[in-house]
Amino acid sequence: MRAFASALAALSGASLIIGSLMDGTGAGQWLYVLIGLLTPVLGWLITLRRPEIPYGWLLLATACALGVGTLGNALARHAGADVLGKGSTASFAVFYGLVWVFLPLLFPDGRLPSRRWRPVAWIAGVAIAVHAVATTLSSLDPLREGPPVMSGPVDLLASVLSGLAQMVVYIMAIVVLFGLVARWRRAGAQERPQYLWMLCGSALGVIGFAVVLAYLAVGHLAIVSIGTMTVLAAVPGAIGVALVRHRLLDIRFGVRGSRLSLVFDMRPTVSELLSELSPELQDAEPGEQLAGLARAVREGLDVRWAEVSLTGGARFTAGGRQGEATVRERVAGGLGELAVGEKNQGRFTAEDRRLLHAFAVPVGLAIRSAALAGRLVNAQEAERRRLERNIHDGVQQQLVALIAGLELARASGGAPEMLPPLREQARQTLDDLRELAAGIHPSVLAQGGLVEAVESRCARLPVPTTVLAGPDLRAARFADEIEGALYFTVSEALANALKHAAAGKIEVRLSHHDGRLRASVRDDGRGFEPSATALGALADRLSALGGGLEVSSTIGEGTTVSAWVPAHG
């Protein structure tokens, strides 16, 4: 399709240039060439970027009619061929009909504004065809000097039909002009400037032709030439301004790159929009990131509104939402949805859907990040409640009992036999406090590192436990969050092996290579179905650090829990 459009543009442009320069190389001929080339260039640009839109092909058809007419006219003058002269006049009839009626009527996407305009389109189409055919059949030669010569009633009929058809086309052009006024008044803020330019161009074209008819009768060729140039340039010029200045059909022009090269259809890519947003999104909360991405989607697709919604009900909308979504895209495996409203100009194309699909990737990542942050907050809240419950049910009750014992000892005079139980009770409370503190962040982890903390944890287990770690790893230290994540993963895996697996032997292996710190806990217990594991909070904690967690288990053969995080000692 694009190759065919390029061929049509090249054919019409070449015909126009050759036909014009055959009559000379003066300033007037070059001006005619420059004005005439505007139509094929616009048609080629639109079909190149939006081949599915009929308006670009309509412009190319108009350009071909102008090019064929100009070349045929020149060949007829220089070769003396009447057939070429008549054919060229017929091509000009098609050109003017398309410029006056169909380019304004089908603006901007090549479709009728409504079904009510079908009669106008049919009448104008039939009138253009009658005008072209009648001009071809008539023996009147517009290139011949002197008074017109009729060869018979057929010539007379053809001439009358040609004049009447041209007048009908002109009347339809005026009807379309008034229709443009109504469409301009009803258009939104985004579309109104585009319609205004087309309205002005169409009005200049109609007025220019009236000037040509008026001054042609009195033989004022200079004004006739100005009027003709106005007819040729008015509508294509209006389309060109709307295309460049007001992003007609969502086509943009601009300067990009260090070499200041002109770029056609300068729609920002997903990476460019995200690069602009990166300073804003870098330290933002997950909700702010999703709101920023919604704004980027709205700008990138030039839609009235865009919305990122999460399955839980949270919504982040850019622009005022109106009506139902035009296109929806499920993201993050069903965790959320990306929806957009109507485009500000034109309709959704395959390129728009491709861009929306590309946006779904960063939006999905942000949704997963928001979900992970939510799970981490829930896990922290659950841990806080667990600690509160342990303190209330354990240490707090022991301290209450200790205080009561001390009060009793004081009231009874402090008999010596009451002190040993109180001392033992205080010692047990201290041990419980140390165990509770170890569950929060063991001091041995901060002082001795990961290997020493894991060995200390395993030394208190009631089953034989082996800790395997290289000598280099014993002296290595890592960030607190990395050591803490692996330590608590090992602790939870050990607790599960003791409580649920009925393990008789446990092996813990620690290693560091290829930029990853790894820990695995293997037991010989009863095993279970891996889907039944309750290590989701630990997996989220590791995932937040860029790591991962794997659980492999077979009933009757034991369980292996493997964790890793990126770390550089």
C-alpha positions as CSV (number, residue, x, y, z in Angstrom):
1,M,0.0,0.0,0.0
2,R,2.7,2.5,0.9
3,A,4.7,1.6,-2.2
4,F,1.6,2.2,-4.3
5,A,1.0,5.5,-2.6
6,S,4.6,6.5,-3.3
7,A,4.2,5.6,-6.9
8,L,1.1,7.7,-7.3
9,A,2.7,10.7,-5.6
10,A,5.8,10.4,-7.8
11,L,3.7,10.0,-11.0
12,S,1.5,13.0,-10.2
13,G,4.5,15.1,-9.2
14,A,6.5,14.2,-12.3
15,S,3.5,14.9,-14.6
16,L,3.0,18.3,-13.0
17,I,6.6,19.3,-13.2
18,I,7.1,18.1,-16.8
19,G,3.9,19.6,-18.0
20,S,4.6,23.0,-16.3
21,L,8.2,23.3,-17.5
22,M,7.3,22.5,-21.1
23,D,5.6,25.9,-21.3
24,G,8.7,27.7,-19.9
25,T,10.8,28.1,-16.8
26,G,9.6,31.5,-15.7
27,A,8.6,32.5,-12.1
28,G,5.0,31.9,-12.8
29,Q,5.6,28.3,-13.9
30,W,7.8,27.6,-10.9
31,L,5.1,29.0,-8.6
32,Y,2.5,26.8,-10.2
33,V,4.8,23.8,-9.6
34,L,5.4,24.6,-6.0
35,I,1.7,25.1,-5.3
36,G,0.7,22.0,-7.3
37,L,3.2,19.8,-5.5
38,L,1.6,20.6,-2.2
39,T,-1.3,18.1,-2.9
40,P,0.7,15.0,-3.8
41,V,3.1,15.6,-0.9
42,L,0.3,15.9,1.6
43,G,-1.4,12.8,0.2
44,W,1.9,10.9,0.3
45,L,2.6,11.9,3.9
46,I,-0.9,10.9,5.2
47,T,-0.9,7.6,3.4
48,L,2.6,6.8,4.5
49,R,1.7,7.2,8.2
50,R,-2.0,6.4,8.1
51,P,-2.6,4.1,5.1
52,E,-5.9,3.0,6.5
53,I,-7.4,6.5,6.4
54,P,-9.1,7.3,3.0
55,Y,-8.3,11.0,3.1
56,G,-4.7,10.5,2.0
57,W,-5.8,8.4,-1.0
58,L,-8.3,11.1,-1.9
59,L,-5.5,13.7,-1.9
60,L,-3.4,11.5,-4.1
61,A,-6.4,11.1,-6.5
62,T,-6.7,14.9,-6.6
63,A,-3.0,15.2,-7.3
64,C,-3.1,12.7,-10.1
65,A,-6.0,14.6,-11.8
66,L,-4.0,17.8,-11.6
67,G,-0.8,16.2,-12.9
68,V,-2.5,14.4,-15.8
69,G,-4.3,17.5,-16.7
70,T,-1.2,19.7,-16.7
71,L,0.9,17.2,-18.7
72,G,-1.9,16.6,-21.2
73,N,-2.5,20.3,-21.6
74,A,1.2,20.9,-22.4
75,L,1.4,18.0,-24.8
76,A,-1.7,19.1,-26.6
77,R,-0.2,22.6,-27.1
78,H,3.2,21.4,-28.3
79,A,2.1,18.3,-30.2
80,G,-1.2,19.7,-31.5
81,A,-3.3,16.7,-30.4
82,D,-6.9,17.6,-29.8
83,V,-7.5,14.3,-27.9
84,L,-4.9,15.2,-25.3
85,G,-6.3,18.6,-24.9
86,K,-9.8,17.3,-24.3
87,G,-8.6,14.6,-21.9
88,S,-6.6,17.2,-20.0
89,T,-9.7,19.4,-19.6
90,A,-11.6,16.4,-18.3
91,S,-8.9,15.7,-15.7
92,F,-9.1,19.3,-14.6
93,A,-12.9,18.9,-14.2
94,V,-12.2,16.0,-11.8
95,F,-9.5,18.0,-10.0
96,Y,-11.7,21.0,-9.3
97,G,-14.6,18.9,-8.3
98,L,-12.5,17.0,-5.7
99,V,-10.9,20.2,-4.4
100,W,-14.2,22.2,-4.1
101,V,-16.5,19.4,-2.8
102,F,-14.9,16.2,-1.6
103,L,-11.8,17.4,0.1
104,P,-13.8,19.8,2.4
105,L,-16.8,17.4,2.7
106,L,-14.7,14.4,3.8
107,F,-12.3,16.3,6.0
108,P,-10.5,15.2,8.0
109,D,-10.6,11.3,7.9
110,G,-12.1,10.6,4.4
111,R,-15.6,9.8,5.7
112,L,-18.9,11.6,5.4
113,P,-19.9,13.7,8.5
114,S,-23.2,11.9,8.6
115,R,-25.7,10.0,6.3
116,R,-27.5,13.3,5.6
117,W,-24.5,14.3,3.3
118,R,-25.0,11.3,1.0
119,P,-27.2,13.1,-1.5
120,V,-24.7,15.9,-1.7
121,A,-21.9,13.4,-2.4
122,W,-23.9,11.6,-5.0
123,I,-25.0,14.8,-6.8
124,A,-21.5,16.2,-6.8
125,G,-20.0,12.8,-8.0
126,V,-22.5,12.5,-10.9
127,A,-22.0,16.2,-11.8
128,I,-18.2,15.8,-11.9
129,A,-18.5,12.7,-14.1
130,V,-21.0,14.4,-16.5
131,H,-18.7,17.5,-16.6
132,A,-15.6,15.4,-17.5
133,V,-17.4,13.2,-20.1
134,A,-19.2,16.1,-21.7
135,T,-16.0,18.1,-22.0
136,T,-14.3,15.2,-23.7
137,L,-17.1,14.7,-26.2
138,S,-17.4,18.4,-27.0
139,S,-15.4,19.8,-29.9
140,L,-14.8,23.0,-28.1
141,D,-11.1,23.3,-27.4
142,P,-10.2,25.6,-24.6
143,L,-6.7,26.0,-26.0
144,R,-7.9,27.2,-29.4
145,E,-7.8,31.0,-29.9
146,G,-10.8,32.8,-31.3
147,P,-14.5,32.4,-31.0
148,P,-15.8,28.9,-30.2
149,V,-16.9,26.7,-33.2
150,M,-19.8,24.2,-33.0
151,S,-19.8,21.3,-35.3
152,G,-23.4,20.2,-34.7
153,P,-26.2,19.5,-32.1
154,V,-24.0,16.9,-30.3
155,D,-21.4,19.6,-29.6
156,L,-24.1,22.0,-28.4
157,L,-25.6,19.4,-26.1
158,A,-22.2,18.4,-24.8
159,S,-21.3,22.0,-24.1
160,V,-24.5,22.8,-22.4
161,L,-24.2,19.6,-20.2
162,S,-20.6,20.6,-19.4
163,G,-21.6,24.1,-18.3
164,L,-24.6,22.9,-16.2
165,A,-22.6,20.1,-14.5
166,Q,-19.8,22.6,-13.6
167,M,-22.4,24.9,-12.2
168,V,-24.0,22.0,-10.1
169,V,-20.5,21.2,-8.8
170,Y,-20.0,24.8,-7.8
171,I,-23.4,24.9,-6.0
172,M,-22.5,21.8,-4.1
173,A,-19.2,23.4,-3.1
174,I,-21.2,26.3,-1.6
175,V,-23.4,23.8,0.3
176,V,-20.3,22.0,1.6
177,L,-18.9,25.4,2.7
178,F,-22.0,26.2,4.8
179,G,-21.8,22.6,6.2
180,L,-18.2,23.4,7.3
181,V,-19.4,26.4,9.1
182,A,-21.9,24.2,11.1
183,R,-19.2,21.6,11.8
184,W,-16.8,24.2,12.9
185,R,-19.3,25.6,15.4
186,R,-20.1,22.2,16.8
187,A,-16.5,21.0,17.0
188,G,-14.6,20.7,20.3
189,A,-11.7,22.8,21.4
190,Q,-9.2,20.3,19.9
191,E,-10.9,20.1,16.5
192,R,-12.1,23.6,16.0
193,P,-8.7,25.1,14.8
194,Q,-8.5,22.3,12.2
195,Y,-12.0,23.0,10.9
196,L,-11.3,26.8,10.9
197,W,-8.4,26.4,8.5
198,M,-10.4,24.1,6.2
199,L,-13.3,26.5,6.3
200,C,-11.0,29.4,5.3
201,G,-9.3,27.4,2.6
202,S,-12.6,26.2,1.1
203,A,-14.0,29.7,1.2
204,L,-10.9,31.1,-0.6
205,G,-11.2,28.4,-3.2
206,V,-14.9,29.2,-4.0
207,I,-14.2,32.9,-4.1
208,G,-11.1,32.4,-6.2
209,F,-13.1,30.5,-8.9
210,A,-15.8,33.3,-8.9
211,V,-13.0,35.8,-9.5
212,V,-11.6,33.7,-12.4
213,L,-15.1,33.6,-14.0
214,A,-15.7,37.3,-13.6
215,Y,-12.3,38.5,-14.9
216,L,-12.0,35.8,-17.6
217,A,-15.0,37.4,-19.3
218,V,-13.2,40.8,-19.5
219,G,-9.9,39.3,-20.4
220,H,-7.9,40.4,-17.3
221,L,-5.4,37.6,-17.4
222,A,-3.3,38.7,-14.4
223,I,-6.2,38.6,-12.0
224,V,-7.3,35.3,-13.6
225,S,-3.9,33.8,-12.9
226,I,-4.1,35.0,-9.3
227,G,-7.5,33.5,-8.9
228,T,-6.4,30.2,-10.4
229,M,-3.4,30.0,-8.0
230,T,-5.8,30.7,-5.2
231,V,-8.0,27.9,-6.2
232,L,-5.0,25.5,-6.5
233,A,-3.5,26.5,-3.1
234,A,-6.4,27.3,-0.8
235,V,-7.6,23.9,0.3
236,P,-4.3,22.0,0.1
237,G,-2.7,24.8,2.0
238,A,-5.3,24.7,4.7
239,I,-4.8,20.9,5.0
240,G,-1.0,21.5,5.3
241,V,-1.4,24.0,8.1
242,A,-3.8,21.7,10.0
243,L,-1.4,18.8,9.5
244,V,1.7,20.6,10.8
245,R,0.3,23.0,13.3
246,H,-2.7,21.2,14.8
247,R,-1.6,17.5,14.5
248,L,-4.3,16.6,11.9
249,L,-4.9,12.8,12.0
250,D,-2.5,12.6,14.9
251,I,0.5,13.3,12.6
252,R,3.2,15.5,14.0
253,F,6.3,17.3,12.9
254,G,9.2,18.4,15.0
255,V,13.0,18.4,15.6
256,R,14.6,15.5,17.3
257,G,18.2,14.6,18.0
258,S,21.4,16.6,18.3
259,R,21.6,17.1,14.5
260,L,18.3,19.0,14.5
261,S,16.8,16.7,11.9
262,L,13.2,17.1,10.9
263,V,11.1,14.2,12.0
264,F,7.8,13.3,10.4
265,D,5.0,12.0,12.7
266,M,6.9,13.0,15.9
267,R,4.7,11.0,18.2
268,P,6.6,10.4,21.5
269,T,7.6,6.8,22.0
270,V,7.0,4.9,25.2
271,S,10.6,5.1,26.1
272,E,10.7,8.8,25.5
273,L,7.6,9.4,27.7
274,L,9.0,7.2,30.4
275,S,12.4,9.0,30.3
276,E,10.6,12.3,30.8
277,L,8.7,10.8,33.7
278,S,11.6,9.0,35.3
279,P,12.7,11.9,37.7
280,E,9.1,12.1,38.8
281,L,8.6,8.4,39.3
282,Q,11.9,7.5,40.8
283,D,11.1,8.3,44.4
284,A,7.3,8.3,44.1
285,E,5.0,6.0,45.9
286,P,3.3,3.2,43.9
287,G,0.1,5.2,43.7
288,E,1.9,8.2,42.4
289,Q,3.7,6.1,39.8
290,L,0.5,4.7,38.5
291,A,-1.0,8.2,38.2
292,G,2.1,9.4,36.3
293,L,1.8,6.4,33.9
294,A,-1.8,7.2,33.3
295,R,-0.8,10.8,32.3
296,A,1.9,9.3,30.0
297,V,-0.6,7.0,28.3
298,R,-3.0,9.9,27.8
299,E,-0.3,12.1,26.3
300,G,1.2,9.4,24.2
301,L,-2.1,8.3,22.6
302,D,-3.6,11.8,22.6
303,V,-6.9,10.5,24.2
304,R,-9.3,12.4,26.3
305,W,-8.7,10.3,29.4
306,A,-6.7,7.3,30.5
307,E,-7.1,5.2,33.6
308,V,-5.1,2.5,35.4
309,S,-7.3,0.4,37.7
310,L,-6.3,-2.4,40.1
311,T,-8.4,-5.5,40.8
312,G,-8.9,-4.4,44.4
313,G,-10.8,-1.3,43.2
314,A,-8.2,1.5,43.3
315,R,-8.2,3.7,40.2
316,F,-5.8,6.3,38.9
317,T,-7.2,8.5,36.1
318,A,-5.6,11.2,34.0
319,G,-8.2,13.6,32.5
320,G,-11.9,13.8,33.2
321,R,-13.4,10.4,32.5
322,Q,-16.5,10.6,30.2
323,G,-18.4,7.7,29.0
324,E,-17.3,4.1,28.5
325,A,-13.7,3.2,27.6
326,T,-12.9,2.9,23.9
327,V,-10.1,0.4,24.4
328,R,-9.1,-1.8,27.4
329,E,-5.9,-3.7,28.0
330,R,-5.5,-6.3,30.8
331,V,-2.1,-6.0,32.5
332,A,0.0,-7.8,35.1
333,G,-1.7,-11.1,34.6
334,G,-5.1,-9.8,35.5
335,L,-4.0,-7.8,38.5
336,G,-5.1,-4.6,36.8
337,E,-6.5,-2.9,33.7
338,L,-5.5,-0.1,31.4
339,A,-8.4,1.8,29.8
340,V,-8.5,4.8,27.6
341,G,-11.3,7.0,26.2
342,E,-11.9,8.5,22.8
343,K,-9.0,10.1,20.9
344,N,-9.0,13.9,20.7
345,Q,-8.7,13.6,16.9
346,G,-9.4,10.7,14.6
347,R,-10.0,7.1,15.4
348,F,-8.0,4.3,17.0
349,T,-5.6,2.7,14.6
350,A,-3.4,-0.4,14.6
351,E,-0.5,1.9,15.6
352,D,-2.4,3.2,18.6
353,R,-3.2,-0.3,19.8
354,R,0.5,-1.3,19.4
355,L,1.5,1.8,21.5
356,L,-1.2,0.9,24.1
357,H,0.1,-2.7,24.3
358,A,3.7,-1.3,24.8
359,F,2.4,0.9,27.6
360,A,0.9,-2.2,29.3
361,V,4.4,-3.4,30.2
362,P,5.6,-0.5,32.5
363,V,2.0,-0.2,33.8
364,G,2.0,-3.9,34.7
365,L,5.4,-3.6,36.4
366,A,4.1,-0.6,38.5
367,I,0.9,-2.6,39.4
368,R,3.0,-5.6,40.5
369,S,5.2,-3.2,42.5
370,A,2.1,-1.7,44.1
371,A,0.8,-5.1,44.9
372,L,4.2,-6.2,46.4
373,A,4.3,-3.0,48.5
374,G,0.8,-3.8,49.8
375,R,1.7,-7.3,50.7
376,L,4.9,-6.1,52.5
377,V,2.8,-3.6,54.5
378,N,0.4,-6.4,55.4
379,A,3.3,-8.7,56.4
380,Q,4.8,-6.0,58.6
381,E,1.4,-5.4,60.2
382,A,1.0,-9.1,60.8
383,E,4.5,-9.3,62.3
384,R,3.8,-6.3,64.6
385,R,0.6,-8.0,65.9
386,R,2.5,-11.2,66.4
387,L,5.1,-9.5,68.5
388,E,2.4,-7.6,70.4
389,R,0.7,-10.9,71.1
390,N,3.9,-12.6,72.2
391,I,4.8,-9.8,74.5
392,H,1.3,-9.7,76.0
393,D,0.9,-13.5,76.4
394,G,4.5,-14.3,77.4
395,V,6.9,-11.8,78.8
396,Q,4.2,-9.4,80.1
397,Q,2.5,-12.2,82.1
398,Q,5.9,-13.3,83.4
399,L,6.7,-9.8,84.5
400,V,3.3,-9.5,86.2
401,A,3.9,-12.7,88.0
402,L,7.4,-11.6,89.0
403,I,6.2,-8.3,90.4
404,A,3.4,-10.1,92.3
405,G,6.1,-12.5,93.8
406,L,8.3,-9.6,94.8
407,E,5.3,-7.9,96.5
408,L,4.5,-11.1,98.3
409,A,8.1,-11.5,99.5
410,R,8.2,-7.9,100.7
411,A,4.9,-8.3,102.6
412,S,6.0,-11.5,104.2
413,G,9.3,-10.1,105.3
414,G,11.5,-11.6,102.5
415,A,11.9,-15.2,103.7
416,P,15.1,-16.7,102.2
417,E,13.2,-19.7,100.7
418,M,11.2,-17.3,98.4
419,L,14.2,-15.8,96.6
420,P,15.4,-18.8,94.5
421,P,12.1,-19.2,92.7
422,L,11.9,-15.4,92.0
423,R,15.5,-15.4,90.8
424,E,14.7,-18.4,88.4
425,Q,11.6,-16.6,87.2
426,A,13.6,-13.4,86.5
427,R,16.2,-15.5,84.6
428,Q,13.5,-17.2,82.5
429,T,11.9,-13.8,81.7
430,L,15.4,-12.5,80.6
431,D,15.8,-15.6,78.3
432,D,12.4,-15.0,76.8
433,L,13.2,-11.4,76.2
434,R,16.5,-12.4,74.4
435,E,14.6,-14.9,72.3
436,L,12.0,-12.3,71.4
437,A,14.8,-9.8,70.5
438,A,16.5,-12.5,68.4
439,G,13.2,-12.8,66.5
440,I,13.3,-9.1,65.7
441,H,17.0,-8.8,64.8
442,P,19.5,-11.0,66.6
443,S,22.5,-9.1,67.9
444,V,24.8,-11.9,66.7
445,L,23.7,-11.1,63.1
446,A,24.8,-7.5,63.5
447,Q,28.1,-8.4,65.2
448,G,29.2,-11.6,63.6
449,G,27.5,-11.7,60.2
450,L,25.2,-14.2,58.4
451,V,27.1,-17.4,58.9
452,E,27.7,-16.9,62.6
453,A,24.0,-15.9,63.2
454,V,22.7,-19.0,61.3
455,E,25.1,-21.3,63.3
456,S,23.9,-19.7,66.5
457,R,20.3,-20.3,65.5
458,C,21.0,-23.9,64.5
459,A,22.9,-24.6,67.8
460,R,19.7,-24.4,69.8
461,L,17.7,-26.8,67.7
462,P,16.6,-30.2,69.1
463,V,17.6,-32.1,66.0
464,P,21.1,-32.6,64.4
465,T,21.7,-29.6,62.1
466,T,24.7,-29.0,59.8
467,V,25.7,-25.6,58.5
468,L,27.9,-25.6,55.4
469,A,29.6,-22.4,54.3
470,G,32.9,-21.5,52.7
471,P,35.7,-19.8,54.7
472,D,35.5,-16.7,52.5
473,L,31.8,-16.3,53.3
474,R,32.4,-16.3,57.0
475,A,34.5,-13.2,56.8
476,A,32.3,-11.4,54.3
477,R,29.7,-8.8,55.3
478,F,26.7,-7.6,53.3
479,A,24.0,-5.0,53.6
480,D,21.8,-5.3,56.7
481,E,18.6,-5.8,54.6
482,I,20.3,-8.6,52.6
483,E,21.7,-10.5,55.6
484,G,18.4,-10.0,57.5
485,A,16.3,-11.3,54.6
486,L,18.3,-14.5,54.3
487,Y,18.6,-15.1,58.0
488,F,14.8,-14.9,58.6
489,T,14.2,-17.1,55.5
490,V,16.5,-19.7,57.0
491,S,14.9,-19.3,60.5
492,E,11.4,-19.7,59.0
493,A,12.4,-22.8,57.0
494,L,14.0,-24.3,60.2
495,A,10.8,-23.6,62.2
496,N,8.7,-25.3,59.5
497,A,11.0,-28.3,59.4
498,L,10.6,-28.7,63.2
499,K,6.9,-28.0,63.5
500,H,5.4,-29.6,60.4
501,A,7.9,-31.9,58.8
502,A,9.0,-33.9,61.8
503,A,12.5,-33.8,60.5
504,G,15.3,-35.9,62.0
505,K,18.2,-34.1,60.3
506,I,18.6,-30.7,58.7
507,E,21.3,-29.3,56.5
508,V,21.8,-25.5,55.9
509,R,24.0,-24.5,53.0
510,L,25.2,-20.9,52.4
511,S,27.2,-19.8,49.4
512,H,28.1,-16.6,47.4
513,H,29.1,-16.7,43.7
514,D,28.1,-14.9,40.5
515,G,26.9,-11.9,42.4
516,R,24.3,-13.8,44.3
517,L,24.1,-14.7,48.0
518,R,22.3,-18.1,48.4
519,A,20.9,-20.0,51.3
520,S,19.2,-23.5,51.2
521,V,17.6,-25.5,54.0
522,R,17.1,-29.2,53.4
523,D,15.4,-31.6,55.8
524,D,14.5,-35.3,55.7
525,G,10.9,-34.9,57.0
526,R,7.6,-36.0,55.7
527,G,7.4,-33.5,52.9
528,F,4.3,-31.7,51.5
529,E,2.7,-30.3,48.4
530,P,4.7,-27.1,47.5
531,S,1.6,-25.2,46.8
532,A,0.7,-25.4,50.5
533,T,3.7,-23.5,51.7
534,A,3.2,-20.4,53.8
535,L,6.4,-18.5,52.8
536,G,4.6,-15.9,50.8
537,A,5.7,-13.0,53.0
538,L,9.4,-14.1,52.8
539,A,9.1,-14.4,49.0
540,D,7.8,-10.9,48.9
541,R,10.7,-9.7,51.1
542,L,13.2,-11.4,48.8
543,S,11.5,-10.1,45.7
544,A,11.6,-6.5,47.0
545,L,15.4,-6.9,47.1
546,G,15.5,-8.4,43.6
547,G,15.9,-12.0,44.7
548,G,13.7,-15.0,44.7
549,L,12.5,-18.1,46.7
550,E,12.0,-21.7,45.5
551,V,10.4,-24.6,47.5
552,S,10.8,-28.2,46.3
553,S,9.2,-31.0,48.3
554,T,8.2,-34.6,47.8
555,I,5.9,-36.4,50.2
556,G,8.0,-38.8,52.2
557,E,11.3,-37.5,51.0
558,G,11.8,-34.2,52.6
559,T,11.8,-30.5,51.6
560,T,14.3,-28.0,50.3
561,V,13.9,-24.3,50.6
562,S,16.2,-22.2,48.4
563,A,16.6,-18.4,48.5
564,W,18.8,-15.9,46.8
565,V,19.4,-12.2,46.7
566,P,21.8,-10.1,44.5
567,A,24.8,-9.2,46.7
568,H,28.4,-8.0,46.2
569,G,30.7,-8.4,49.2
